[in-house]
Amino acid sequence: MKKIVALFAALLMAHAAVGANHGLARKQLFDADWQFSGDSTKWRTVNLPHDWSIECDFDKDAPAGHDGAYLPTGKGWYRKQFRVESLELRDKKMRLYFEGVYMNAEVYVNGQKAGGHPYGYSSFFVDITPYVKVGENEVEVRVDNSQQKNCRWYSGSGIYRHVWLLTTGKRYIDEWSVSVATPTIHQVEIKAEVVMEDGSRKPISKLIDVENPRLWSPEDPYLYHTTIEAEGDVVPVTYGIRTIDYSAEKGLLLNGKPIVLNGGCVHHDNGILGACAFDAAEYRRVRLLKKAGFNAMRTSHNPPSETFLRACDELGLLVIDEAFDGWRDKKNTYDYSTLIDQWWQEDIKAMVLRDRNHPSVFCWSTGNEVIERKKIEVVKTAHNLNTLCRQLDPQKRPVTSALCAWDPEWDIYDPLAAEHDIVGYNYMIHKSQSDHERVPNRVMVQTESYSRDTWRNYRKVQDEPWVIGDFVWTAMDYLGESGIGRWYYEGEPAKEPWEAPMFPNHAAYCGDIDLTGQRKPISHYRSMLWNQDGEQLYMAVREPDGYYGKIHTTMWSVWPTYENWTWPGHEGKNIDVEVYSHYPLVRLYLNDQLIGEKEVAQGMATFTLPYQPGTIRAEAGGESVILQTANEAKAIRLTADRTTIKADGQDLAFITVELTDAQGILNPLAANELTATVSGSAKLIGFGNADIKDCDRYTDSTHKAWKGRALLVVRSTGKKGKATITVQGNGMKSSRITLSTTDK
């Protein structure tokens, strides 16, 4: 049995420790008051995170094409002025820490090049000490995302994650040198390195005894907090204690207990906000994923933001942290194949050193469906990448990559699979039984699967201990790979996105959760299979074939199904109602008349009945759920995820817009055009719906509803006070909601 005793540390906390900096914060957020220009002539003020692509119109001729959501890319410049007093320069080291710039970042300070990084998903440091002067200074960042195509999903363009100013003494603790290990769960050993003035490094360590450790898990994501200090420098360390074991005989054990991974794949974007990694958006995303019943995520196919991992640590999601989409053979002309020979070591280091102390991260992934999978050279590449991950990680987490085949040959990948501790299967888990017979000690995980195979994949993991989990493609809808997961009507193009352009589709619809954060019926079905103690009863209705047109599904789609009992014109015609339940028997009523009782098989019972307006009700185990026919939409209902946000210029509120009839029933057919107005201490930064064909700009103040819903996002202006959000719709009474912005 392979065993990892994992004691994880060092979430470099967002707020600074104050050591020998004479009152200066060690780590200061550097996001405010940048100037941005897309053409080096017209400058405007922006606050980071910033993605200039999402601010633009969708364009079927955009160079990034369907991969990049049909949004423009190009080149951009950022600049920011900052002042340094003489005392601040004395015996100081000043660095900038960029969490993510897409892509080809070049950083200049006072006109001199100070550093940069090409791979847009890696975090990096820039030492600006030699270039800073007393008085006014200027930092400039050149971003070049003009070489297209370079990514198979929406990357965004710009400084889309946080930037920090780090000020320390000349001797300081290297943040990424901090690591935590434990010989047993009762003893913590924190190690780090101090960078000396001459560039040499001095190791330091700290031992902590833990008498009664509280172990981290998705159910109890408990974190410990401490610091490590040396040479007057202080770095905060946050860690969780947990153990991971895995074997073909026992499967995956977390803290000695069996666990199966109900996983999902996620890209890095935040829907209508584009690539911007706002803290509030990342935490919301993790909360939505937890509510949807997932216990694990795969960051497809790049390292995520630090905030995403911090949210997974605090809220309890396990993570496969993935480095690259491909290796040496290109998938797109300017993808990572152009960088790998020169940069793979730096980018693996950027992922592992940054993320190795997150208790949520239980596995590294170095690649995805690499094109050169049949070449013997691929084994050496995998060996080099995986070996470096293991060398850098004192916890020796397992390493995987996602293997796939588009032809009958599969056994040929055994040498490549052998380079991994856990073997990732993309859409190939049907090979698990024969693979187990051939390679009995192989531990497998399905790193991508189709939603339509939810039941089969659930049973596979339950029945075969060597298969430790399933990661559906995908947990959430995302921008780019436009049209994947769509269904279509007779007469529309009968192709997948890579076969032909699918404009106006600009996003993927294969997620359990849509672009606005609403769960689809498939999400409830999946969660109820995997989580016996959660939701017990749910009901949805299949769109009748031919209602809008004859329906055709695609590889990543499921049949269009909704919480909808409003089907005008379908009276008297058959319609299918799906009821998901843990109970063995369910009853269905229409307008209080019993339609029938059915046994639940594979987590579901399906009823076929003639449609009539009114109310349908499913009952089981003393519980009931209803759907009601809606009349014409007359009112706008606004619901904020919270009514108080921080007055820091960063915090967000997400406001769900619902169009209801006079009785307050959501009208799932309403598509009214809506106009949002925001005044006071917040501003509108995003407005959209879940329709992947709706090409209205997400930053405009007007947008249509889709299926009766829309989402708007407001951002704090940095001032305390009140913010008023008003939404108007044609033929409807306007609605208003008020938020408070405070220091807390």
Residue, then its C-alpha position, 0 to 999 in steps of 0.5 A: m500500500k502506498k501511503i501519504v501522511a499529509l500535514f499541509a501548510a502555508l496558505l499565504m494569507a491575504h493579509a500581511a505579517v509585520g516583522a522587521n519592516h518598521g511598520l510596513a505591511r509585508k504583503q499589500l494588495f496592489d490591485a487598485d488604480w491601474q491604467f489600462s490600454g488595449d492599443s497603448t494610446k487610450w488609457r482608462t482606470v481599472n482595478l484588478p482582477h481585470d479581463w479585457s476580453i469579457e468587456c468586448d462584443f462576441d465576434k464570430d471572426a475572433p481569432a480565438g474562435h469557438d475555443g475562446a468564446y468568440l471574444p477578442t484577445g490581442k495585446g494590452w498594457y497596464r501601468k500603475q504609479f506608486r510612491v516610495e519614501s526613503l525609509e522604505l528603501r533602506d535595507k529593504k527587498m521589494r517584490l511584486y507577486f503576480e497570481g496570474v497574467y494571461m499571457n506572455a507577461e513582461v514587467y517593467v519598473n521605471g522603464q527597465k525590464a524587471g521580469g515576467h512569465p509566459y505561461g498565463y496560468s502560473s503565478f510568479f515573482v518579480d524582484i523590483t528592488p534594483y529598479v525602485k527609486v525614492g519618490e514616484n515610481e511606475v510599474e508597467v505590464r505588457v500582456d500579449n495574448s495575440q498569438q491565437k489559438n493558444c488555449r482550448w477554452y476561454s482564457g481571458s486576457g490581462i491581469y486576471r488575478h491579484v497582484w501583491l507588493l511584498t516588502t521585507g528586509k534584505r534577509y527574508i523567508d521565501e514564501w514558496s519554500v515553506s512546507v509542512a510535513t509530519p512523521t505522525i499526525h501528532q507532530v508537525e514539522i514546518k520547514a522554510e528557507v531564508v534568502m540571505e543578502d548574498g542570495s544564499r539560502k539558510p534552512i529553518s524549521k519549527l516543530i509543533d506537537v499536536e496531542n489531539p489532532r482534528l483531522w481535515s476532511p470535506e465534512d470537517p475542513y478544520l485548519y490550524h494557524t501559526t507562523i514561522e519566523a527568522e531574521g525578523d521576518v514573519v510568515p503566516v502558516t495555515y495548515g490542515i492535518r489529514t492522511i491519504d492512503y490508496s491501493a487497488e485493494k482498499g481504494l482511497l482512504l482519507n484519514g483511514k476511512p474509505i471515500v469515493l470521489n464524486g468529482g467534477c471538472v472545472h475550468h477557471d472562468n467565473g461565467i459572466l465575469g470572465a476570467c476575473a478571479f475575484d475572491a467573492a466569486e471563487y468562494r461562491r463557486v466553491r459553495l455552489l459546488k459543495k451544495a451540488g453534492f460534489n466532494a472533489m474537483r479537478t482543475s482542468h487543465n491548469p492551476p487554479s487561483e490561490t483563492f479557489l484553493r483557499a476556499c476548497d481548504e476552508l469549505g471542504l473540497l478535495v482537489i486534483d491540481e492540474a498543470f497542463d492541457g498538453w505537452r510537446d505535440k500541439k493541440n492548438t498552434y500556440d499552446y503549451s507545446t511552444l513553451i514546454d522545453q524551456w519552461w516546464q520545470e519553472d511551471i511545475k515548480a510554480m504549481v507545486l511550491r505554491d500549492r503543496n501546503h493546501p490540505s484540499v490538494f490530494c493529487w497532482s496532474t501533469g497533463n490531459e489527453v496528450i497528443e503524443r500518447k503513442k510515442i515512446e518519448v511520452v514516457k520520458t516526458a511523463h517521468n520527468l514531470n511526475t518526478l519533479c512533482r514528487q521531489l518538490d512535494p514533501q508529502k509525496r502526493p500521488v501524481t496522475s494525468a488524464l489518458c484517453a484513446w480515440d481508437p481501439e488501441w489502449d494496452i499500448y498506454d501501459p508504459l505511460a500509465a506506469e509512470h503515474d501513481i493513480v491512472g486517470y481515465n478520460y471516458m475510458i473507465h469501461k476498460s477498468q475490469s480488463d485493465h485490473e485483470r492485466v495490471p492488478n495493482r493499478v489504482m484508477v480514477q475517471t478524470e472525465s466522464y459524460s453526464r449521460d453515464t451518471w448511473r453507470n459511473y456511480r455503480k462502477v465506483q461502488d463495485e470496483p475498489w480500484v476505481i476511486g472516483d469519477f469526475v464528470w465533464t463538467a461540474m459547471d458551464y464555462l466560456g469557450e469550447s462553444g456549443i459542447g453539451r448542447w442539444y439541437y433541433e432538426g435543421e440546426p448543424a448536426k456537429e460537435p464544436w470541433e467539427a464546425p463553428m457553432f456561433p452564436n454558441h459561445a460557451a459550454y452547456c455540459g455542466d451540472i451548474d449553469l453560467t449563473g449558478q443555477r443547478k440543472p436537474i442532472s445535478h440533483y440526480r447525481s448528488m442524490l446518487w452519491n449523497q445518501d444523507g442529502e436531498q431525498l426527493y426532486m422532480a423535473v420535466r422533460e421537454p416534449d420532443g417536437y415542442y420547439g422542434k425535434i430534439h437531437t442530443t450530442m456527446w456531452s449533453v443530456w435531454p433538456t429537462y427543467e423544473n417547469w410545468t408551464w407548456p402552453g399549447h401542449e394540453g392533452k399531449n403526453i409529457d414525461v416527469e422524472v422523479y429522483s428519490h432515495y425512497p423505494l416508491v414515489r407517487l405522482y399527483l396532477n391537480d390532486q388526482l393520483i397519476g400513479e405509483k412507481e418503484v424507483a430504479q437507478g435513483m429515478a422513476t419516470f411518469t408519462l401523462p397528458y399535460q394539463p395546467g395546474t400543479i403536479r406533486a411528487e410524494a415519497g417517504g412523507e416528503s413532497v415537491i411540487l411544480q406549478t403552471a405560471n401565468e404571464a410574468k408580471a413581477i421581478r424578484l431580486t435575491a442577493d447572496r448577501t446584503t452586506i459587502k466589504a467596502d474594499g473595492q473588491d467584494l461582490a454581491f451576486i443578485t438573482v433576477e427572477l420573473t414571476d407571475a402575480q402569485g410569485i410563481l417563476n415563469p420559466l418561459a419569460a424572456n423579457e429584456l431587463t435593464a439594471t441600474v446601480s447607484g451608491s457605493a457599488k457598481l455593476i460589473g456583470f449582467g447575463n443569463a444561462d443561455i449560451k447562444d445569447c451574445d449580448r455583452y456581459t458588461d452591459s446594463t441591459h440583458k434578456a432573461w432566459k427561462g425566467r432568470a438572469l444574474l447581475v453582479v455588483r462590485s464595491t466601489g471602496k466607499k462605505g454606505k448604501a448601494t441601490i440596485t434597480v431592475q426594470g423590465n418591459g411590461m413589468k413593475s421595477s424591483r429594487i434591492t439595497l446593499s450595505t458596504t461596510d469596513k467589516 
